[in-house]
Amino acid sequence: MDGKAFNVITDCNAVKSSLNMKTPNRHMLRFQIAIQEYRGNITTVHKSGNIHKTSAGLSRWASANTSENPAWVPQEEHHIEGICVTDIGTELLKQVKESYNMEKNCHILCKLPMKDCKDASLSSKLDEAWKKSYDEGRFHLLDVILYHGTKPTCVMVHQIQL
């Protein structure tokens, strides 16, 4: 879901009310932090009732990955090898944003995952190599930065003018 627009349907009133709180308590703050990770790409919809018992993903603690859990996956099949946190300086971030606007493929890839993108044929305007990677799901847009990933790694896309 990284960089893609999506809807979250939840039966949790706390998620709905936390979106409008200016000074949340500690309990509500965890909902706001989880939702802010997907800022601009997430639409939260509240629906109550028994039909939506499994739709409150943001309002529940994660279950342990054990054989008692119906969603259990063996560790060898699905594991996290590392987590990377990047702090990019404002100067570099400005250069990256400008380079995305100047380079056709980057500009298109930054527009595609947005909720309000109406042009369904936009991906066909990508150059062949870029389109192939896009169709394979290798590009991710996280907080205005475009990443290209292969199985174990993910790198920031930055067009440098030489």
C-alpha positions, 0 to 999 in steps of 0.5 A: 500500500505504500504510496497508493491511495486506499480506504480504511473501513473501521468500526472504531469510534476512537479512530474517527474522533481522533482525526478531529482532535487538536490535543489528543491524549496518549491513547488517541495519539497512537491513532493519529501517528498511525494515520499520519504515516499515510497522509494524503493517501488514506481515506478513513470511513467509519461503519459500525455493526457486526458486518465490519468485525474485521475492518478495524485494523488501526484500532487493534493491537497486532496479533502475535505471529504464532500458529494460534493466529489464523493469519500466521505466516512461518518466519522463513516466508515473511520476515523483516530484515531491517527498518531504515529511517531517513532524515533528509535535509531541507536543501536535498529535499528541495533538490529532489522535489525540483528534479521530480518536476523536471524529469518526465517519468518522475513527475508522472510517478509522483502523480499516479498514486494520488487519490485525485489522479483522474488520468487512468492512462497516465502510466502509459506515458512513462518510458518503457523501462520506467513503465516496466518497473511501475507495472511490477510495483517497484515504485513507492511514493512516501512523503513526496519522495519516490523510491524504487525497490527490488526484493531486499532493497529500496533506494531513493530516486533522485535525478541529478543534472550533470 
